[in-house]
Amino acid sequence: QVQLVESGGGLVQPGGSLTLSCATSGSSFRLYYMGWYRQFPGKQRELVASVTSGGTTEYADSAEGRFTISRDYAKNTLSLQMNSLKPEDTAVYYCNARKWDPYYVELWGQGTLVTVSS
């Protein structure tokens, strides 16, 4: 079973960049639909970006044009490159993995805090 460990969060100034990484363990990384979610205080987690096992990406409107999701099949790693960061991007970011065959499995990382502030 895949396990997820995020890294790369921290404090960044508005307009700056940050790259989040999600290291996975397990041999079936390529079979998973992967995504980055974020959670604001008192709110539900929301999808930021996702990538299918085949590499098709999708972005929330708030992330489109500023964030890039990618997956490295050789390193079993998911990344989120975040540019032009805004204070409203401040949140805890979570890595998510799902697959449906032969049965539904959904996994979450522990989360990493991103703070955008001057």
C-alpha positions as CSV (number, residue, x, y, z in Angstrom):
1,Q,0.0,0.0,0.0
2,V,1.3,3.5,-0.9
3,Q,2.2,5.8,1.9
4,L,2.5,9.6,1.4
5,V,4.9,12.0,3.0
6,E,4.7,15.7,2.1
7,S,7.6,18.2,2.3
8,G,8.5,21.7,1.1
9,G,6.0,23.9,3.0
10,G,7.2,27.0,4.7
11,L,7.0,30.8,4.8
12,V,7.3,32.7,1.5
13,Q,6.7,36.3,0.6
14,P,3.8,37.3,-1.7
15,G,4.8,36.8,-5.3
16,G,7.3,34.2,-4.4
17,S,7.5,30.5,-5.3
18,L,7.5,27.2,-3.4
19,T,7.6,23.6,-4.5
20,L,5.8,20.9,-2.5
21,S,6.8,17.3,-2.8
22,C,5.0,14.1,-1.9
23,A,7.2,11.1,-1.5
24,T,5.4,7.8,-1.9
25,S,6.3,4.3,-0.8
26,G,4.9,1.2,-2.4
27,S,5.2,-0.4,-5.8
28,S,1.9,0.8,-7.3
29,F,2.4,4.6,-7.5
30,R,1.8,4.7,-11.2
31,L,-1.7,3.2,-10.7
32,Y,-2.9,6.0,-8.5
33,Y,-4.8,9.2,-9.3
34,M,-2.9,11.8,-7.4
35,G,-3.9,15.2,-6.2
36,W,-3.0,18.2,-4.0
37,Y,-5.6,19.6,-1.7
38,R,-5.5,22.5,0.7
39,Q,-7.4,23.3,3.8
40,F,-8.1,26.8,5.3
41,P,-8.9,27.1,9.0
42,G,-12.5,26.0,9.7
43,K,-13.0,25.0,6.1
44,Q,-13.2,21.7,4.2
45,R,-10.3,20.5,2.1
46,E,-10.5,21.7,-1.5
47,L,-8.8,20.4,-4.6
48,V,-5.9,22.4,-5.9
49,A,-4.7,20.2,-8.7
50,S,-4.8,16.6,-9.8
51,V,-3.1,14.3,-12.2
52,T,-4.3,10.9,-13.5
53,S,-2.2,7.8,-13.8
54,G,-1.9,8.7,-17.5
55,G,-0.6,12.2,-16.8
56,T,-3.7,14.2,-17.5
57,T,-3.8,17.3,-15.2
58,E,-6.6,19.4,-13.8
59,Y,-6.5,22.6,-11.8
60,A,-8.8,24.7,-9.6
61,D,-9.5,28.1,-11.0
62,S,-7.4,29.6,-8.2
63,A,-4.4,27.6,-9.2
64,E,-4.7,27.7,-13.0
65,G,-1.7,29.5,-14.6
66,R,0.2,29.8,-11.3
67,F,0.6,26.2,-10.1
68,T,2.0,23.1,-11.9
69,I,1.4,19.6,-10.7
70,S,3.7,16.8,-11.9
71,R,4.6,13.2,-11.1
72,D,7.9,11.5,-11.5
73,Y,7.3,7.8,-12.1
74,A,11.0,6.9,-11.7
75,K,11.1,8.5,-8.2
76,N,7.5,7.8,-7.2
77,T,7.1,11.4,-6.3
78,L,4.3,14.0,-6.8
79,S,5.2,17.7,-6.9
80,L,3.4,21.0,-6.9
81,Q,5.3,24.0,-8.2
82,M,3.6,27.1,-6.9
83,N,4.4,30.5,-8.4
84,S,3.1,34.0,-7.9
85,L,1.9,33.1,-4.4
86,K,-0.7,35.2,-2.7
87,P,-1.6,35.6,1.0
88,E,-4.9,33.8,0.2
89,D,-2.8,30.7,-0.7
90,T,-1.9,30.3,2.9
91,A,-3.2,26.9,4.0
92,V,-2.2,23.3,4.9
93,Y,-1.6,21.4,1.7
94,Y,-2.2,17.7,1.5
95,C,-1.2,15.0,-0.9
96,N,-3.9,12.6,-1.9
97,A,-3.8,9.3,-3.7
98,R,-6.8,7.2,-5.0
99,K,-7.4,4.1,-7.1
100,W,-10.5,2.2,-7.9
101,D,-9.2,-1.2,-9.1
102,P,-9.7,-3.8,-7.7
103,Y,-11.3,-1.8,-4.9
104,Y,-11.5,1.8,-3.8
105,V,-8.4,3.1,-1.9
106,E,-7.9,6.7,-0.7
107,L,-4.8,7.9,1.1
108,W,-3.7,11.2,2.6
109,G,-0.4,12.6,3.7
110,Q,0.0,14.4,7.0
111,G,-0.1,17.8,5.4
112,T,2.4,20.7,5.1
113,L,1.8,24.3,6.0
114,V,2.3,27.0,3.4
115,T,2.3,30.6,4.7
116,V,2.4,33.5,2.3
117,S,3.2,36.7,4.2
118,S,5.5,39.6,4.1
